[in-house]
């Protein structure tokens, strides 16, 4: 006869409610670990996907994910001319927030180096990659956009031609992919009034100096498009993604480019390390601390629950001792209940988590290794938590049954 099973059957309702409560608490612990993993995965997702050998960024900066980086567009051609370089693609990234169909739509725009990069490497679940140089967009499914949707960005209308899956930025925003020219058009878009004011200001500044009065024909040029004025630089990109020809040493190629006075070079692993140590470091540490505190709270709660269950059985334990039951029988009663509570709680946490985690606003990634680690922690918590009840049970005087 198993005393633990008999006792649980006698108080089945309370035992199930207790197991559900512990399961919900362990689900939060599991969720914290999953959010931690998801944060790291989202931070390094794009770096892993583009799979560049190294990143060329503005001199003295740490790259587009750590801070603002601005490079002239022609750096892409300069890099491509270096011996050993297979491809060099410009990288543009910025976040926008627009109202779409009465709701706020927040997207992290990524500019693809068209036509070399059409987005074929993206994990498409519907539609296709970019097929023309303008007015097409690929968006992540989490944005709520669907194929064929039309969205106004800047002064143009873009059609959703492809949907990706699990492509989100370090801040959790859905990614959207346009050609480089379109991404820059959206990034540097100005209202008509702002453009007219800027052109008028340029003409006024020109006429205020001798050059303007001696060359009146320059006023017409100054009041035109910015792209038509040689002294104004072309639009900037955030970084250049470089792949090396197989057989060439990537470090040697990177060393040649890093010798240029206007750029810095980081490897793929270097960019990931900068991301983890910069943008997400504090969030990672905070989530880790919360998880540690939740494990401690779970241990305390389980210990108190088992102690309370033991107090409820004081009379029964005294009777068992009076009948000659050995201490190991009583120890097994409490320890088995503790392990069963922990096991049921872990199972409930896992199955509820599988149902609810996909609905979280941020990605929750549950790794098999994390599940095994949590299972071991639950086992240790169950054993340690039972010690308080075991200590109380072993001190019970058989004579109490007669009082």
C-alpha positions in Angstrom: 0.0 0.0 0.0 1.4 3.4 -1.0 0.7 5.9 1.8 1.4 8.9 -0.5 -1.1 7.8 -3.1 -3.7 7.0 -0.4 -3.3 10.5 1.2 -3.4 12.2 -2.2 -6.6 10.3 -3.1 -8.1 11.4 0.2 -7.5 15.1 -0.6 -7.5 15.0 -4.4 -9.1 18.4 -4.9 -6.6 20.3 -2.7 -3.7 18.4 -4.2 -4.7 19.2 -7.8 -5.3 22.9 -7.0 -1.8 23.0 -5.3 -0.2 21.3 -8.3 -1.9 23.8 -10.7 -0.7 26.8 -8.5 2.9 25.4 -8.6 2.6 24.8 -12.3 1.6 28.4 -13.0 4.5 29.6 -11.0 6.9 27.3 -12.8 5.4 28.5 -16.1 6.4 32.0 -15.3 10.0 30.8 -14.5 9.9 28.9 -17.8 8.6 32.0 -19.6 11.3 34.2 -18.2 13.9 31.9 -19.5 12.2 31.7 -22.9 11.9 35.5 -23.1 15.6 35.7 -22.3 16.4 33.3 -25.2 14.0 35.1 -27.5 15.7 38.5 -26.7 19.1 37.1 -27.7 17.7 35.4 -30.8 15.9 38.6 -32.0 19.0 40.6 -31.4 21.3 38.4 -33.5 18.6 37.2 -36.0 19.4 39.6 -38.8 23.2 39.3 -38.4 22.9 35.5 -38.7 20.5 35.7 -41.7 22.5 38.0 -43.9 25.6 35.9 -43.1 28.2 38.5 -44.1 31.9 37.8 -43.5 32.3 41.2 -42.1 30.6 44.6 -41.7 32.1 47.9 -42.8 30.7 50.8 -40.8 31.4 54.5 -40.1 34.9 55.2 -38.6 34.8 55.2 -34.8 31.3 53.7 -34.5 30.2 50.3 -33.4 27.9 49.5 -36.3 24.2 50.2 -37.1 22.8 48.1 -34.2 24.8 49.8 -31.5 24.6 53.4 -32.6 24.1 55.6 -35.7 26.4 54.8 -38.6 26.5 56.8 -41.8 28.6 55.9 -44.9 28.5 57.4 -48.4 26.9 55.1 -50.9 30.1 54.9 -53.0 31.9 53.0 -50.3 30.1 49.9 -51.6 31.9 50.3 -54.9 35.2 51.0 -53.2 34.9 47.8 -51.2 34.0 45.8 -54.2 37.2 46.8 -55.9 39.3 45.3 -53.1 41.0 42.0 -54.2 39.2 39.0 -52.7 35.8 40.6 -52.2 33.0 38.6 -53.7 30.1 41.0 -53.0 29.4 44.2 -51.1 25.9 45.2 -50.4 24.7 48.4 -48.6 22.7 48.0 -45.5 20.0 50.4 -44.4 17.9 50.1 -41.2 15.4 52.4 -39.6 12.1 52.2 -37.7 8.8 53.9 -38.7 5.4 54.1 -37.1 2.4 54.8 -39.2 -1.4 54.6 -38.8 -2.8 51.8 -41.0 -6.5 50.9 -41.1 -7.1 52.7 -37.8 -4.3 51.0 -36.0 -0.7 51.9 -35.2 1.7 50.0 -37.5 5.4 49.9 -36.4 8.0 48.5 -38.7 11.7 48.2 -38.8 12.6 49.0 -42.5 15.5 47.1 -44.0 16.9 48.3 -47.4 18.0 45.5 -49.7 20.8 46.2 -52.2 18.7 45.8 -55.4 19.2 44.1 -57.8 21.9 42.0 -56.3 19.8 41.3 -53.2 16.1 40.6 -53.8 15.5 39.0 -50.5 15.7 35.4 -51.6 17.4 34.5 -48.4 14.4 35.5 -46.3 12.2 32.8 -44.8 9.1 33.3 -46.9 5.8 31.7 -46.0 3.7 33.3 -48.7 4.2 35.4 -51.8 7.6 36.1 -53.4 10.7 38.2 -53.1 11.0 41.7 -54.6 10.5 41.7 -58.3 11.0 45.3 -59.2 13.1 48.3 -58.1 10.3 50.3 -56.6 6.9 50.1 -54.8 7.1 46.6 -53.5 7.5 45.5 -49.9 8.0 42.2 -48.0 6.8 42.2 -44.4 6.8 39.9 -41.5 3.5 38.1 -40.7 3.5 39.5 -37.1 2.9 43.0 -38.6 -0.6 42.0 -39.5 -0.1 42.8 -43.2 -1.3 40.4 -45.8 -0.5 39.8 -49.4 -1.8 42.5 -51.7 -2.2 45.1 -48.9 -1.3 48.6 -50.0 0.5 50.9 -47.6 1.5 54.5 -48.0 5.1 55.2 -47.0 6.4 58.7 -47.7 4.8 59.9 -51.0 4.5 56.5 -52.5 2.2 53.5 -52.3 3.8 50.1 -51.7 2.2 46.6 -52.3 2.9 43.7 -50.0 4.3 40.9 -52.3 5.8 38.6 -49.7 5.3 37.5 -46.1 8.2 36.3 -43.8 8.1 34.5 -40.5 9.9 35.2 -37.3 11.7 38.3 -38.6 11.7 40.9 -35.9 14.1 43.5 -34.7 16.0 43.8 -31.4 13.1 46.0 -30.1 10.5 43.3 -31.1 9.1 45.3 -34.1 8.2 43.5 -37.2 10.7 43.8 -40.1 9.8 45.0 -43.6 12.1 44.8 -46.6 12.3 47.3 -49.5 14.9 48.1 -52.1 17.7 50.4 -50.9 16.3 53.3 -53.0 12.8 52.9 -51.6 14.1 52.6 -48.0 16.1 55.8 -48.4 13.1 57.5 -49.9 11.0 56.6 -46.9 13.8 57.5 -44.4 14.5 60.9 -45.8 10.9 61.8 -46.8 9.9 65.4 -46.2 6.6 67.2 -46.6 6.1 69.5 -49.5 6.2 72.6 -47.3 9.5 71.4 -45.7 11.1 70.9 -49.1 10.0 74.4 -50.4 11.2 76.0 -47.2 14.6 74.4 -47.5 15.0 75.4 -51.2 14.0 79.0 -50.3 16.5 79.0 -47.5 19.3 77.8 -49.8 18.5 80.6 -52.3 18.4 83.2 -49.6 21.8 82.0 -48.2 23.2 82.2 -51.7 22.0 85.7 -52.4 23.4 86.9 -49.1 27.0 86.3 -50.2 29.0 87.7 -53.1 28.7 84.5 -55.1 25.0 84.9 -55.3 25.1 88.5 -56.5 27.8 87.9 -59.1 26.3 84.6 -60.4 22.5 85.1 -60.4 22.1 82.0 -62.6 23.2 79.8 -59.6 19.9 80.8 -57.8 18.0 78.5 -60.1 20.3 75.6 -59.3 20.2 76.3 -55.6 16.4 76.2 -55.6 16.2 72.8 -57.4 16.5 69.2 -56.2 19.2 68.5 -53.6 20.5 65.6 -55.8 21.3 68.1 -58.5 23.7 70.2 -56.4 27.2 68.8 -56.5 28.2 70.2 -53.1 25.5 68.2 -51.4 26.4 64.7 -50.7 24.4 61.7 -51.8 22.1 59.8 -49.3 23.9 57.7 -46.8 23.8 54.0 -45.9 24.2 52.4 -42.5 26.8 49.8 -43.3 28.3 47.7 -46.1 28.0 43.9 -45.9 31.0 42.1 -47.4 31.4 38.5 -48.5 34.9 37.2 -49.4 35.7 34.9 -52.4 36.2 31.3 -51.2 39.9 30.6 -50.7 40.8 34.2 -49.7 41.6 35.0 -46.0 38.7 37.1 -44.7 41.0 38.6 -42.0 43.5 39.8 -44.7 40.7 41.4 -46.8 39.3 43.0 -43.7 42.7 44.4 -42.7 43.1 46.1 -46.1 39.7 47.8 -45.7 40.1 48.7 -42.1 43.3 50.6 -43.1 41.1 53.2 -44.8 40.7 56.4 -42.7 36.9 56.7 -42.9 35.7 53.2 -42.0 35.8 50.5 -39.3 35.5 46.8 -39.9 33.8 44.2 -37.7 33.4 40.5 -38.2 30.0 38.8 -38.0 30.8 37.5 -34.5 32.1 40.9 -33.6 28.7 42.5 -34.5 26.8 39.9 -32.5 29.0 40.5 -29.5 28.5 44.2 -29.8 24.7 43.6 -29.9 24.7 41.3 -26.8 27.0 43.6 -24.8 25.3 46.8 -25.9 21.6 47.0 -26.7 20.3 43.9 -24.9 22.9 43.5 -22.1 20.8 45.2 -19.4 17.6 43.5 -20.4 19.3 40.1 -20.4 20.7 40.7 -16.9 17.4 41.9 -15.6 15.5 38.9 -17.0 18.1 36.6 -15.5 17.8 38.2 -12.1 13.9 37.9 -12.2 14.3 34.3 -13.1 16.6 33.7 -10.2 14.2 35.4 -7.8 11.3 33.4 -9.1 13.2 30.1 -8.5 13.8 31.2 -4.9 10.1 32.2 -4.5 9.1 28.8 -5.9 11.3 27.0 -3.5 9.9 28.9 -0.5 6.3 28.4 -1.6 6.7 24.7 -2.2 8.4 24.4 1.2 5.5 26.2 2.9 2.9 24.1 1.0 4.6 20.8 2.0 5.0 22.0 5.6 1.3 22.8 5.7 0.4 19.4 4.2 2.5 17.8 6.9 0.8 19.8 9.7 -2.5 18.5 8.4 -1.3 15.0 8.8 0.2 15.3 12.3 -2.5 13.1 13.9 -2.1 10.5 11.1 1.7 10.5 11.4 1.5 10.0 15.2 -0.9 7.1 14.6 1.6 5.5 12.2 4.4 5.9 14.7 2.2 4.4 17.4 1.5 1.4 15.2 5.3 0.9 14.8 5.9 2.5 11.3 9.5 3.2 10.7 10.8 6.8 10.0 11.6 5.9 6.4 8.0 5.1 5.7 7.0 8.6 6.9 9.9 10.2 5.1 8.8 8.4 1.9 5.3 9.7 2.3 6.3 13.3 2.4 9.2 13.0 -0.2 7.0 11.2 -2.7 4.3 13.8 -2.4 6.9 16.6 -2.9 8.3 14.9 -6.0 4.8 14.3 -7.4 3.9 18.0 -6.8 7.0 19.1 -8.6 6.6 16.7 -11.5 2.9 17.6 -12.0 3.7 21.3 -11.7 6.5 21.0 -14.3 4.1 19.2 -16.7 1.3 21.7 -16.2 3.8 24.6 -16.7 5.1 23.0 -20.0 1.7 22.3 -21.5 0.1 25.7 -20.5 3.3 27.4 -21.8 3.1 25.7 -25.2 -0.4 27.1 -25.5 0.1 30.6 -24.2 3.7 31.5 -25.1 3.0 31.9 -28.9 0.5 34.7 -28.0 3.1 36.8 -26.2 4.1 40.1 -27.8 7.8 39.2 -27.7 9.2 35.9 -28.9 9.5 33.2 -26.3 12.1 30.5 -27.2 12.1 27.3 -25.2 15.2 25.3 -25.8 15.4 21.5 -24.9 18.5 22.3 -22.8 16.6 24.9 -20.8 13.7 22.4 -20.1 16.2 19.8 -18.8 17.8 22.5 -16.6 14.5 23.6 -15.2 13.5 19.9 -14.6 16.6 19.4 -12.6 16.0 22.6 -10.7 12.4 21.5 -9.9 13.7 18.1 -8.7 16.2 19.8 -6.4 13.5 22.3 -5.2 11.1 19.4 -4.4 13.7 17.5 -2.4 14.9 20.5 -0.5 11.3 21.8 0.1 10.3 18.5 1.6 13.0 18.7 4.3 11.0 21.2 6.3 8.0 18.8 6.4 10.2 15.8 7.0 11.9 17.5 10.0 8.4 18.3 11.5 7.2 14.8 10.9 10.2 13.1 12.5 9.7 15.2 15.7 6.0 14.0 16.1 5.4 12.2 19.4 3.4 9.0 19.0 1.6 10.0 22.2 -0.1 12.9 20.5 -2.6 10.6 19.0 -4.0 9.9 22.5 -4.3 13.6 23.4 
